[in-house]
Amino acid sequence: MSAPAPNSPPPPPAPFLWRSLAHSLDWLLALFGSVLLVKWFVIPRHPDALAAFGTWMEGIATHYERLRQTSALNASQNAHSLSEKINHIPEPLLNLVSEITLVQLSVFLAYFTATEHFMKGASPGKRIFHLRTLRTADATAPRFHETLARSAWKTLFLCSPNILLLLVGLLDLLMACFHSRHRSLHDRLSRTEVVDIRNTPAPAPSQDTTTTQP
């Protein structure tokens, strides 16, 4: 299938509500996959982590009860002492959390990249709501590097515990909410947009080279 004619109107943008629901469904599917991997392969590799977690929580509770019995005049000092106790996380628990974070990031990146690449800009969530990601230049399916850029961006602000990335993710959401074609920040960076395909044919695969007529 060839790309749309240059003078044809662009496909209608995806409604913000449908796009949000599709994104939420994809998020749940990726989360489900990462939870299964963590349960089957990660947690069994760290048998001491759960025991360390119980000991850590018990120590925090005991320390808190001891601080409650001290004078109220030392409230600031007590708060600092409790904070130090909380931040003293056991090494087995830290190793488990680090590996869980790595698995989650990998699963989300693989899910978003693979689905949008092999489904020509769609995903399970987008397909259910009749949405598709297209290149703004020629309304074709995104190339692999564009899909990878979109997926990496979404993975970072969906899975990262960094508060700054979470705020950037919120900005990304607000931009899609108020833009006339509901384009978010990662849409602009990858030069793509999500469109409603209920009355639009499936896009042609993107071509790196063009052919000329004789």
PyMOL commands that place a pseudoatom at each C-alpha (Angstrom):
pseudoatom trace, name=CA, resn=MET, resi=1, chain=A, elem=C, hetatm=0, pos=[0.000, 0.000, 0.000]
pseudoatom trace, name=CA, resn=SER, resi=2, chain=A, elem=C, hetatm=0, pos=[1.299, 3.437, -0.872]
pseudoatom trace, name=CA, resn=ALA, resi=3, chain=A, elem=C, hetatm=0, pos=[1.346, 6.425, 1.429]
pseudoatom trace, name=CA, resn=PRO, resi=4, chain=A, elem=C, hetatm=0, pos=[-1.530, 8.931, 1.307]
pseudoatom trace, name=CA, resn=ALA, resi=5, chain=A, elem=C, hetatm=0, pos=[-1.458, 11.498, -1.454]
pseudoatom trace, name=CA, resn=PRO, resi=6, chain=A, elem=C, hetatm=0, pos=[0.219, 14.777, -0.529]
pseudoatom trace, name=CA, resn=ASN, resi=7, chain=A, elem=C, hetatm=0, pos=[-3.048, 16.729, -0.808]
pseudoatom trace, name=CA, resn=SER, resi=8, chain=A, elem=C, hetatm=0, pos=[-5.159, 14.281, 1.188]
pseudoatom trace, name=CA, resn=PRO, resi=9, chain=A, elem=C, hetatm=0, pos=[-6.254, 15.450, 4.660]
pseudoatom trace, name=CA, resn=PRO, resi=10, chain=A, elem=C, hetatm=0, pos=[-4.353, 13.968, 7.609]
pseudoatom trace, name=CA, resn=PRO, resi=11, chain=A, elem=C, hetatm=0, pos=[-6.047, 11.186, 9.584]
pseudoatom trace, name=CA, resn=PRO, resi=12, chain=A, elem=C, hetatm=0, pos=[-8.069, 12.456, 12.555]
pseudoatom trace, name=CA, resn=PRO, resi=13, chain=A, elem=C, hetatm=0, pos=[-6.140, 12.576, 15.825]
pseudoatom trace, name=CA, resn=ALA, resi=14, chain=A, elem=C, hetatm=0, pos=[-6.791, 9.956, 18.451]
pseudoatom trace, name=CA, resn=PRO, resi=15, chain=A, elem=C, hetatm=0, pos=[-9.300, 11.160, 21.071]
pseudoatom trace, name=CA, resn=PHE, resi=16, chain=A, elem=C, hetatm=0, pos=[-7.440, 11.886, 24.290]
pseudoatom trace, name=CA, resn=LEU, resi=17, chain=A, elem=C, hetatm=0, pos=[-9.680, 9.587, 26.341]
pseudoatom trace, name=CA, resn=TRP, resi=18, chain=A, elem=C, hetatm=0, pos=[-9.259, 6.627, 23.969]
pseudoatom trace, name=CA, resn=ARG, resi=19, chain=A, elem=C, hetatm=0, pos=[-5.524, 7.182, 23.811]
pseudoatom trace, name=CA, resn=SER, resi=20, chain=A, elem=C, hetatm=0, pos=[-5.310, 7.278, 27.605]
pseudoatom trace, name=CA, resn=LEU, resi=21, chain=A, elem=C, hetatm=0, pos=[-7.314, 4.063, 27.917]
pseudoatom trace, name=CA, resn=ALA, resi=22, chain=A, elem=C, hetatm=0, pos=[-5.204, 2.323, 25.271]
pseudoatom trace, name=CA, resn=HIS, resi=23, chain=A, elem=C, hetatm=0, pos=[-2.021, 3.423, 27.020]
pseudoatom trace, name=CA, resn=SER, resi=24, chain=A, elem=C, hetatm=0, pos=[-3.356, 2.216, 30.376]
pseudoatom trace, name=CA, resn=LEU, resi=25, chain=A, elem=C, hetatm=0, pos=[-4.178, -1.200, 28.916]
pseudoatom trace, name=CA, resn=ASP, resi=26, chain=A, elem=C, hetatm=0, pos=[-0.700, -1.526, 27.409]
pseudoatom trace, name=CA, resn=TRP, resi=27, chain=A, elem=C, hetatm=0, pos=[0.789, -0.487, 30.755]
pseudoatom trace, name=CA, resn=LEU, resi=28, chain=A, elem=C, hetatm=0, pos=[-1.177, -3.202, 32.554]
pseudoatom trace, name=CA, resn=LEU, resi=29, chain=A, elem=C, hetatm=0, pos=[-0.096, -5.858, 30.034]
pseudoatom trace, name=CA, resn=ALA, resi=30, chain=A, elem=C, hetatm=0, pos=[3.576, -4.886, 30.351]
pseudoatom trace, name=CA, resn=LEU, resi=31, chain=A, elem=C, hetatm=0, pos=[3.275, -4.766, 34.142]
pseudoatom trace, name=CA, resn=PHE, resi=32, chain=A, elem=C, hetatm=0, pos=[1.693, -8.218, 34.190]
pseudoatom trace, name=CA, resn=GLY, resi=33, chain=A, elem=C, hetatm=0, pos=[4.579, -9.611, 32.141]
pseudoatom trace, name=CA, resn=SER, resi=34, chain=A, elem=C, hetatm=0, pos=[7.194, -8.015, 34.392]
pseudoatom trace, name=CA, resn=VAL, resi=35, chain=A, elem=C, hetatm=0, pos=[5.455, -9.316, 37.540]
pseudoatom trace, name=CA, resn=LEU, resi=36, chain=A, elem=C, hetatm=0, pos=[5.507, -12.859, 36.173]
pseudoatom trace, name=CA, resn=LEU, resi=37, chain=A, elem=C, hetatm=0, pos=[9.210, -12.633, 35.369]
pseudoatom trace, name=CA, resn=VAL, resi=38, chain=A, elem=C, hetatm=0, pos=[9.980, -11.238, 38.810]
pseudoatom trace, name=CA, resn=LYS, resi=39, chain=A, elem=C, hetatm=0, pos=[7.950, -13.958, 40.517]
pseudoatom trace, name=CA, resn=TRP, resi=40, chain=A, elem=C, hetatm=0, pos=[9.405, -16.852, 38.491]
pseudoatom trace, name=CA, resn=PHE, resi=41, chain=A, elem=C, hetatm=0, pos=[13.014, -15.796, 37.983]
pseudoatom trace, name=CA, resn=VAL, resi=42, chain=A, elem=C, hetatm=0, pos=[14.045, -12.845, 40.181]
pseudoatom trace, name=CA, resn=ILE, resi=43, chain=A, elem=C, hetatm=0, pos=[12.673, -13.538, 43.660]
pseudoatom trace, name=CA, resn=PRO, resi=44, chain=A, elem=C, hetatm=0, pos=[13.943, -17.162, 43.746]
pseudoatom trace, name=CA, resn=ARG, resi=45, chain=A, elem=C, hetatm=0, pos=[17.456, -15.774, 43.115]
pseudoatom trace, name=CA, resn=HIS, resi=46, chain=A, elem=C, hetatm=0, pos=[17.289, -13.697, 46.329]
pseudoatom trace, name=CA, resn=PRO, resi=47, chain=A, elem=C, hetatm=0, pos=[16.098, -16.017, 49.126]
pseudoatom trace, name=CA, resn=ASP, resi=48, chain=A, elem=C, hetatm=0, pos=[17.542, -13.774, 51.851]
pseudoatom trace, name=CA, resn=ALA, resi=49, chain=A, elem=C, hetatm=0, pos=[15.816, -10.600, 50.639]
pseudoatom trace, name=CA, resn=LEU, resi=50, chain=A, elem=C, hetatm=0, pos=[12.368, -11.309, 52.096]
pseudoatom trace, name=CA, resn=ALA, resi=51, chain=A, elem=C, hetatm=0, pos=[13.823, -12.202, 55.484]
pseudoatom trace, name=CA, resn=ALA, resi=52, chain=A, elem=C, hetatm=0, pos=[15.930, -9.050, 55.372]
pseudoatom trace, name=CA, resn=PHE, resi=53, chain=A, elem=C, hetatm=0, pos=[12.829, -7.016, 54.547]
pseudoatom trace, name=CA, resn=GLY, resi=54, chain=A, elem=C, hetatm=0, pos=[10.978, -8.423, 57.584]
pseudoatom trace, name=CA, resn=THR, resi=55, chain=A, elem=C, hetatm=0, pos=[13.923, -7.715, 59.863]
pseudoatom trace, name=CA, resn=TRP, resi=56, chain=A, elem=C, hetatm=0, pos=[14.277, -4.197, 58.455]
pseudoatom trace, name=CA, resn=MET, resi=57, chain=A, elem=C, hetatm=0, pos=[10.595, -3.355, 58.994]
pseudoatom trace, name=CA, resn=GLU, resi=58, chain=A, elem=C, hetatm=0, pos=[10.629, -4.831, 62.489]
pseudoatom trace, name=CA, resn=GLY, resi=59, chain=A, elem=C, hetatm=0, pos=[13.678, -2.758, 63.358]
pseudoatom trace, name=CA, resn=ILE, resi=60, chain=A, elem=C, hetatm=0, pos=[11.981, 0.418, 62.112]
pseudoatom trace, name=CA, resn=ALA, resi=61, chain=A, elem=C, hetatm=0, pos=[8.841, -0.306, 64.164]
pseudoatom trace, name=CA, resn=THR, resi=62, chain=A, elem=C, hetatm=0, pos=[10.881, -1.025, 67.291]
pseudoatom trace, name=CA, resn=HIS, resi=63, chain=A, elem=C, hetatm=0, pos=[12.938, 2.121, 66.818]
pseudoatom trace, name=CA, resn=TYR, resi=64, chain=A, elem=C, hetatm=0, pos=[9.799, 4.206, 66.318]
pseudoatom trace, name=CA, resn=GLU, resi=65, chain=A, elem=C, hetatm=0, pos=[8.204, 2.886, 69.507]
pseudoatom trace, name=CA, resn=ARG, resi=66, chain=A, elem=C, hetatm=0, pos=[11.376, 3.658, 71.438]
pseudoatom trace, name=CA, resn=LEU, resi=67, chain=A, elem=C, hetatm=0, pos=[11.429, 7.204, 70.090]
pseudoatom trace, name=CA, resn=ARG, resi=68, chain=A, elem=C, hetatm=0, pos=[7.805, 7.769, 71.079]
pseudoatom trace, name=CA, resn=GLN, resi=69, chain=A, elem=C, hetatm=0, pos=[8.768, 7.274, 74.716]
pseudoatom trace, name=CA, resn=THR, resi=70, chain=A, elem=C, hetatm=0, pos=[11.388, 10.032, 74.615]
pseudoatom trace, name=CA, resn=SER, resi=71, chain=A, elem=C, hetatm=0, pos=[10.811, 13.662, 75.442]
pseudoatom trace, name=CA, resn=ALA, resi=72, chain=A, elem=C, hetatm=0, pos=[8.832, 15.770, 72.956]
pseudoatom trace, name=CA, resn=LEU, resi=73, chain=A, elem=C, hetatm=0, pos=[11.607, 18.356, 73.177]
pseudoatom trace, name=CA, resn=ASN, resi=74, chain=A, elem=C, hetatm=0, pos=[13.746, 16.040, 71.058]
pseudoatom trace, name=CA, resn=ALA, resi=75, chain=A, elem=C, hetatm=0, pos=[11.208, 15.737, 68.229]
pseudoatom trace, name=CA, resn=SER, resi=76, chain=A, elem=C, hetatm=0, pos=[13.578, 17.055, 65.550]
pseudoatom trace, name=CA, resn=GLN, resi=77, chain=A, elem=C, hetatm=0, pos=[16.405, 14.803, 66.697]
pseudoatom trace, name=CA, resn=ASN, resi=78, chain=A, elem=C, hetatm=0, pos=[14.042, 11.815, 66.849]
pseudoatom trace, name=CA, resn=ALA, resi=79, chain=A, elem=C, hetatm=0, pos=[12.815, 12.450, 63.306]
pseudoatom trace, name=CA, resn=HIS, resi=80, chain=A, elem=C, hetatm=0, pos=[16.403, 12.520, 62.066]
pseudoatom trace, name=CA, resn=SER, resi=81, chain=A, elem=C, hetatm=0, pos=[17.179, 9.292, 63.923]
pseudoatom trace, name=CA, resn=LEU, resi=82, chain=A, elem=C, hetatm=0, pos=[14.148, 7.553, 62.420]
pseudoatom trace, name=CA, resn=SER, resi=83, chain=A, elem=C, hetatm=0, pos=[15.071, 8.763, 58.944]
pseudoatom trace, name=CA, resn=GLU, resi=84, chain=A, elem=C, hetatm=0, pos=[18.558, 7.291, 59.308]
pseudoatom trace, name=CA, resn=LYS, resi=85, chain=A, elem=C, hetatm=0, pos=[17.051, 3.987, 60.430]
pseudoatom trace, name=CA, resn=ILE, resi=86, chain=A, elem=C, hetatm=0, pos=[14.741, 3.873, 57.408]
pseudoatom trace, name=CA, resn=ASN, resi=87, chain=A, elem=C, hetatm=0, pos=[17.553, 4.728, 54.978]
pseudoatom trace, name=CA, resn=HIS, resi=88, chain=A, elem=C, hetatm=0, pos=[19.696, 1.897, 56.339]
pseudoatom trace, name=CA, resn=ILE, resi=89, chain=A, elem=C, hetatm=0, pos=[18.311, -0.645, 53.849]
pseudoatom trace, name=CA, resn=PRO, resi=90, chain=A, elem=C, hetatm=0, pos=[19.793, -4.158, 54.010]
pseudoatom trace, name=CA, resn=GLU, resi=91, chain=A, elem=C, hetatm=0, pos=[22.029, -5.079, 51.089]
pseudoatom trace, name=CA, resn=PRO, resi=92, chain=A, elem=C, hetatm=0, pos=[20.034, -8.219, 50.094]
pseudoatom trace, name=CA, resn=LEU, resi=93, chain=A, elem=C, hetatm=0, pos=[16.911, -6.078, 49.797]
pseudoatom trace, name=CA, resn=LEU, resi=94, chain=A, elem=C, hetatm=0, pos=[18.740, -3.443, 47.759]
pseudoatom trace, name=CA, resn=ASN, resi=95, chain=A, elem=C, hetatm=0, pos=[19.985, -6.112, 45.360]
pseudoatom trace, name=CA, resn=LEU, resi=96, chain=A, elem=C, hetatm=0, pos=[16.454, -7.459, 44.916]
pseudoatom trace, name=CA, resn=VAL, resi=97, chain=A, elem=C, hetatm=0, pos=[14.974, -4.011, 44.266]
pseudoatom trace, name=CA, resn=SER, resi=98, chain=A, elem=C, hetatm=0, pos=[17.717, -3.185, 41.766]
pseudoatom trace, name=CA, resn=GLU, resi=99, chain=A, elem=C, hetatm=0, pos=[17.116, -6.377, 39.798]
pseudoatom trace, name=CA, resn=ILE, resi=100, chain=A, elem=C, hetatm=0, pos=[13.332, -5.876, 39.857]
pseudoatom trace, name=CA, resn=THR, resi=101, chain=A, elem=C, hetatm=0, pos=[13.787, -2.354, 38.502]
pseudoatom trace, name=CA, resn=LEU, resi=102, chain=A, elem=C, hetatm=0, pos=[16.060, -3.602, 35.719]
pseudoatom trace, name=CA, resn=VAL, resi=103, chain=A, elem=C, hetatm=0, pos=[13.598, -6.350, 34.737]
pseudoatom trace, name=CA, resn=GLN, resi=104, chain=A, elem=C, hetatm=0, pos=[10.688, -3.915, 34.744]
pseudoatom trace, name=CA, resn=LEU, resi=105, chain=A, elem=C, hetatm=0, pos=[12.517, -1.392, 32.564]
pseudoatom trace, name=CA, resn=SER, resi=106, chain=A, elem=C, hetatm=0, pos=[13.555, -4.135, 30.123]
pseudoatom trace, name=CA, resn=VAL, resi=107, chain=A, elem=C, hetatm=0, pos=[10.062, -5.624, 29.846]
pseudoatom trace, name=CA, resn=PHE, resi=108, chain=A, elem=C, hetatm=0, pos=[8.368, -2.264, 29.295]
pseudoatom trace, name=CA, resn=LEU, resi=109, chain=A, elem=C, hetatm=0, pos=[10.926, -1.212, 26.685]
pseudoatom trace, name=CA, resn=ALA, resi=110, chain=A, elem=C, hetatm=0, pos=[10.656, -4.540, 24.856]
pseudoatom trace, name=CA, resn=TYR, resi=111, chain=A, elem=C, hetatm=0, pos=[6.852, -4.534, 24.990]
pseudoatom trace, name=CA, resn=PHE, resi=112, chain=A, elem=C, hetatm=0, pos=[6.342, -1.019, 23.631]
pseudoatom trace, name=CA, resn=THR, resi=113, chain=A, elem=C, hetatm=0, pos=[9.057, -1.386, 20.984]
pseudoatom trace, name=CA, resn=ALA, resi=114, chain=A, elem=C, hetatm=0, pos=[8.059, -4.835, 19.727]
pseudoatom trace, name=CA, resn=THR, resi=115, chain=A, elem=C, hetatm=0, pos=[4.318, -4.228, 19.585]
pseudoatom trace, name=CA, resn=GLU, resi=116, chain=A, elem=C, hetatm=0, pos=[4.500, -0.886, 17.783]
pseudoatom trace, name=CA, resn=HIS, resi=117, chain=A, elem=C, hetatm=0, pos=[7.194, -2.130, 15.389]
pseudoatom trace, name=CA, resn=PHE, resi=118, chain=A, elem=C, hetatm=0, pos=[5.672, -5.449, 14.376]
pseudoatom trace, name=CA, resn=MET, resi=119, chain=A, elem=C, hetatm=0, pos=[2.073, -4.203, 14.468]
pseudoatom trace, name=CA, resn=LYS, resi=120, chain=A, elem=C, hetatm=0, pos=[2.920, -1.210, 12.222]
pseudoatom trace, name=CA, resn=GLY, resi=121, chain=A, elem=C, hetatm=0, pos=[2.390, 1.500, 14.789]
pseudoatom trace, name=CA, resn=ALA, resi=122, chain=A, elem=C, hetatm=0, pos=[-0.313, -0.266, 16.749]
pseudoatom trace, name=CA, resn=SER, resi=123, chain=A, elem=C, hetatm=0, pos=[-0.225, -2.169, 20.036]
pseudoatom trace, name=CA, resn=PRO, resi=124, chain=A, elem=C, hetatm=0, pos=[-2.749, -4.407, 21.791]
pseudoatom trace, name=CA, resn=GLY, resi=125, chain=A, elem=C, hetatm=0, pos=[-4.214, -1.391, 23.550]
pseudoatom trace, name=CA, resn=LYS, resi=126, chain=A, elem=C, hetatm=0, pos=[-4.242, 0.791, 20.438]
pseudoatom trace, name=CA, resn=ARG, resi=127, chain=A, elem=C, hetatm=0, pos=[-5.768, -1.980, 18.314]
pseudoatom trace, name=CA, resn=ILE, resi=128, chain=A, elem=C, hetatm=0, pos=[-8.679, -2.416, 20.729]
pseudoatom trace, name=CA, resn=PHE, resi=129, chain=A, elem=C, hetatm=0, pos=[-9.446, 1.312, 20.563]
pseudoatom trace, name=CA, resn=HIS, resi=130, chain=A, elem=C, hetatm=0, pos=[-8.722, 1.586, 16.805]
pseudoatom trace, name=CA, resn=LEU, resi=131, chain=A, elem=C, hetatm=0, pos=[-5.682, 3.810, 17.164]
pseudoatom trace, name=CA, resn=ARG, resi=132, chain=A, elem=C, hetatm=0, pos=[-2.314, 3.787, 15.429]
pseudoatom trace, name=CA, resn=THR, resi=133, chain=A, elem=C, hetatm=0, pos=[0.984, 5.667, 15.567]
pseudoatom trace, name=CA, resn=LEU, resi=134, chain=A, elem=C, hetatm=0, pos=[2.013, 7.268, 12.261]
pseudoatom trace, name=CA, resn=ARG, resi=135, chain=A, elem=C, hetatm=0, pos=[4.895, 9.406, 11.071]
pseudoatom trace, name=CA, resn=THR, resi=136, chain=A, elem=C, hetatm=0, pos=[3.860, 13.018, 10.605]
pseudoatom trace, name=CA, resn=ALA, resi=137, chain=A, elem=C, hetatm=0, pos=[5.976, 13.360, 7.446]
pseudoatom trace, name=CA, resn=ASP, resi=138, chain=A, elem=C, hetatm=0, pos=[4.195, 10.785, 5.296]
pseudoatom trace, name=CA, resn=ALA, resi=139, chain=A, elem=C, hetatm=0, pos=[1.544, 9.041, 7.460]
pseudoatom trace, name=CA, resn=THR, resi=140, chain=A, elem=C, hetatm=0, pos=[3.388, 5.709, 7.317]
pseudoatom trace, name=CA, resn=ALA, resi=141, chain=A, elem=C, hetatm=0, pos=[4.268, 3.355, 10.143]
pseudoatom trace, name=CA, resn=PRO, resi=142, chain=A, elem=C, hetatm=0, pos=[7.202, 4.605, 12.256]
pseudoatom trace, name=CA, resn=ARG, resi=143, chain=A, elem=C, hetatm=0, pos=[10.666, 3.309, 11.519]
pseudoatom trace, name=CA, resn=PHE, resi=144, chain=A, elem=C, hetatm=0, pos=[12.392, 1.168, 14.114]
pseudoatom trace, name=CA, resn=HIS, resi=145, chain=A, elem=C, hetatm=0, pos=[14.553, 3.943, 15.578]
pseudoatom trace, name=CA, resn=GLU, resi=146, chain=A, elem=C, hetatm=0, pos=[11.496, 6.184, 15.925]
pseudoatom trace, name=CA, resn=THR, resi=147, chain=A, elem=C, hetatm=0, pos=[9.567, 3.432, 17.672]
pseudoatom trace, name=CA, resn=LEU, resi=148, chain=A, elem=C, hetatm=0, pos=[12.542, 2.752, 19.937]
pseudoatom trace, name=CA, resn=ALA, resi=149, chain=A, elem=C, hetatm=0, pos=[12.796, 6.445, 20.860]
pseudoatom trace, name=CA, resn=ARG, resi=150, chain=A, elem=C, hetatm=0, pos=[9.079, 6.620, 21.707]
pseudoatom trace, name=CA, resn=SER, resi=151, chain=A, elem=C, hetatm=0, pos=[9.261, 3.420, 23.726]
pseudoatom trace, name=CA, resn=ALA, resi=152, chain=A, elem=C, hetatm=0, pos=[12.362, 4.442, 25.668]
pseudoatom trace, name=CA, resn=TRP, resi=153, chain=A, elem=C, hetatm=0, pos=[10.779, 7.758, 26.592]
pseudoatom trace, name=CA, resn=LYS, resi=154, chain=A, elem=C, hetatm=0, pos=[7.552, 6.144, 27.824]
pseudoatom trace, name=CA, resn=THR, resi=155, chain=A, elem=C, hetatm=0, pos=[9.474, 3.477, 29.724]
pseudoatom trace, name=CA, resn=LEU, resi=156, chain=A, elem=C, hetatm=0, pos=[11.584, 6.031, 31.574]
pseudoatom trace, name=CA, resn=PHE, resi=157, chain=A, elem=C, hetatm=0, pos=[8.765, 8.083, 32.992]
pseudoatom trace, name=CA, resn=LEU, resi=158, chain=A, elem=C, hetatm=0, pos=[6.487, 5.072, 33.603]
pseudoatom trace, name=CA, resn=CYS, resi=159, chain=A, elem=C, hetatm=0, pos=[9.014, 2.935, 35.477]
pseudoatom trace, name=CA, resn=SER, resi=160, chain=A, elem=C, hetatm=0, pos=[11.677, 5.235, 36.846]
pseudoatom trace, name=CA, resn=PRO, resi=161, chain=A, elem=C, hetatm=0, pos=[11.499, 6.129, 40.569]
pseudoatom trace, name=CA, resn=ASN, resi=162, chain=A, elem=C, hetatm=0, pos=[13.144, 9.477, 39.789]
pseudoatom trace, name=CA, resn=ILE, resi=163, chain=A, elem=C, hetatm=0, pos=[10.785, 12.300, 40.755]
pseudoatom trace, name=CA, resn=LEU, resi=164, chain=A, elem=C, hetatm=0, pos=[12.140, 14.567, 38.007]
pseudoatom trace, name=CA, resn=LEU, resi=165, chain=A, elem=C, hetatm=0, pos=[11.277, 12.019, 35.312]
pseudoatom trace, name=CA, resn=LEU, resi=166, chain=A, elem=C, hetatm=0, pos=[7.815, 11.609, 36.816]
pseudoatom trace, name=CA, resn=LEU, resi=167, chain=A, elem=C, hetatm=0, pos=[7.279, 15.367, 36.537]
pseudoatom trace, name=CA, resn=VAL, resi=168, chain=A, elem=C, hetatm=0, pos=[8.446, 15.307, 32.915]
pseudoatom trace, name=CA, resn=GLY, resi=169, chain=A, elem=C, hetatm=0, pos=[5.981, 12.474, 32.318]
pseudoatom trace, name=CA, resn=LEU, resi=170, chain=A, elem=C, hetatm=0, pos=[3.206, 14.620, 33.741]
pseudoatom trace, name=CA, resn=LEU, resi=171, chain=A, elem=C, hetatm=0, pos=[4.229, 17.440, 31.407]
pseudoatom trace, name=CA, resn=ASP, resi=172, chain=A, elem=C, hetatm=0, pos=[4.144, 14.944, 28.539]
pseudoatom trace, name=CA, resn=LEU, resi=173, chain=A, elem=C, hetatm=0, pos=[0.567, 14.033, 29.476]
pseudoatom trace, name=CA, resn=LEU, resi=174, chain=A, elem=C, hetatm=0, pos=[-0.544, 17.663, 29.759]
pseudoatom trace, name=CA, resn=MET, resi=175, chain=A, elem=C, hetatm=0, pos=[0.890, 18.498, 26.341]
pseudoatom trace, name=CA, resn=ALA, resi=176, chain=A, elem=C, hetatm=0, pos=[-1.176, 15.706, 24.777]
pseudoatom trace, name=CA, resn=CYS, resi=177, chain=A, elem=C, hetatm=0, pos=[-4.254, 16.916, 26.618]
pseudoatom trace, name=CA, resn=PHE, resi=178, chain=A, elem=C, hetatm=0, pos=[-4.093, 20.498, 25.352]
pseudoatom trace, name=CA, resn=HIS, resi=179, chain=A, elem=C, hetatm=0, pos=[-2.529, 20.080, 21.893]
pseudoatom trace, name=CA, resn=SER, resi=180, chain=A, elem=C, hetatm=0, pos=[-4.962, 20.391, 18.984]
pseudoatom trace, name=CA, resn=ARG, resi=181, chain=A, elem=C, hetatm=0, pos=[-3.971, 16.950, 17.683]
pseudoatom trace, name=CA, resn=HIS, resi=182, chain=A, elem=C, hetatm=0, pos=[-3.172, 15.542, 21.129]
pseudoatom trace, name=CA, resn=ARG, resi=183, chain=A, elem=C, hetatm=0, pos=[0.541, 15.221, 20.392]
pseudoatom trace, name=CA, resn=SER, resi=184, chain=A, elem=C, hetatm=0, pos=[2.655, 14.669, 23.480]
pseudoatom trace, name=CA, resn=LEU, resi=185, chain=A, elem=C, hetatm=0, pos=[6.315, 15.467, 23.992]
pseudoatom trace, name=CA, resn=HIS, resi=186, chain=A, elem=C, hetatm=0, pos=[7.513, 12.011, 22.932]
pseudoatom trace, name=CA, resn=ASP, resi=187, chain=A, elem=C, hetatm=0, pos=[5.344, 12.299, 19.793]
pseudoatom trace, name=CA, resn=ARG, resi=188, chain=A, elem=C, hetatm=0, pos=[7.141, 15.490, 18.828]
pseudoatom trace, name=CA, resn=LEU, resi=189, chain=A, elem=C, hetatm=0, pos=[10.590, 14.120, 19.604]
pseudoatom trace, name=CA, resn=SER, resi=190, chain=A, elem=C, hetatm=0, pos=[9.985, 11.075, 17.387]
pseudoatom trace, name=CA, resn=ARG, resi=191, chain=A, elem=C, hetatm=0, pos=[8.030, 13.090, 14.766]
pseudoatom trace, name=CA, resn=THR, resi=192, chain=A, elem=C, hetatm=0, pos=[4.983, 10.873, 15.097]
pseudoatom trace, name=CA, resn=GLU, resi=193, chain=A, elem=C, hetatm=0, pos=[1.370, 11.167, 16.193]
pseudoatom trace, name=CA, resn=VAL, resi=194, chain=A, elem=C, hetatm=0, pos=[-1.383, 8.794, 17.292]
pseudoatom trace, name=CA, resn=VAL, resi=195, chain=A, elem=C, hetatm=0, pos=[-4.434, 8.835, 15.017]
pseudoatom trace, name=CA, resn=ASP, resi=196, chain=A, elem=C, hetatm=0, pos=[-7.927, 7.383, 14.891]
pseudoatom trace, name=CA, resn=ILE, resi=197, chain=A, elem=C, hetatm=0, pos=[-8.033, 4.710, 12.161]
pseudoatom trace, name=CA, resn=ARG, resi=198, chain=A, elem=C, hetatm=0, pos=[-11.706, 3.756, 12.269]
pseudoatom trace, name=CA, resn=ASN, resi=199, chain=A, elem=C, hetatm=0, pos=[-12.164, 5.406, 8.866]
pseudoatom trace, name=CA, resn=THR, resi=200, chain=A, elem=C, hetatm=0, pos=[-8.536, 5.271, 7.769]
pseudoatom trace, name=CA, resn=PRO, resi=201, chain=A, elem=C, hetatm=0, pos=[-6.764, 2.378, 5.975]
pseudoatom trace, name=CA, resn=ALA, resi=202, chain=A, elem=C, hetatm=0, pos=[-3.727, 0.752, 7.524]
pseudoatom trace, name=CA, resn=PRO, resi=203, chain=A, elem=C, hetatm=0, pos=[-0.469, 2.603, 6.794]
pseudoatom trace, name=CA, resn=ALA, resi=204, chain=A, elem=C, hetatm=0, pos=[2.189, 1.397, 4.415]
pseudoatom trace, name=CA, resn=PRO, resi=205, chain=A, elem=C, hetatm=0, pos=[5.500, 0.302, 5.913]
pseudoatom trace, name=CA, resn=SER, resi=206, chain=A, elem=C, hetatm=0, pos=[7.960, 3.188, 5.974]
pseudoatom trace, name=CA, resn=GLN, resi=207, chain=A, elem=C, hetatm=0, pos=[10.575, 3.174, 3.230]
pseudoatom trace, name=CA, resn=ASP, resi=208, chain=A, elem=C, hetatm=0, pos=[14.102, 4.440, 3.654]
pseudoatom trace, name=CA, resn=THR, resi=209, chain=A, elem=C, hetatm=0, pos=[14.498, 4.890, -0.087]
pseudoatom trace, name=CA, resn=THR, resi=210, chain=A, elem=C, hetatm=0, pos=[12.124, 6.194, -2.764]
pseudoatom trace, name=CA, resn=THR, resi=211, chain=A, elem=C, hetatm=0, pos=[11.703, 5.045, -6.296]
pseudoatom trace, name=CA, resn=THR, resi=212, chain=A, elem=C, hetatm=0, pos=[11.310, 7.330, -9.279]
pseudoatom trace, name=CA, resn=GLN, resi=213, chain=A, elem=C, hetatm=0, pos=[9.027, 6.753, -12.191]
pseudoatom trace, name=CA, resn=PRO, resi=214, chain=A, elem=C, hetatm=0, pos=[10.702, 6.301, -15.609]
for i in range(1, 214): cmd.bond("trace and resi %d" % i, "trace and resi %d" % (i + 1))
show_as sticks, trace
zoom trace
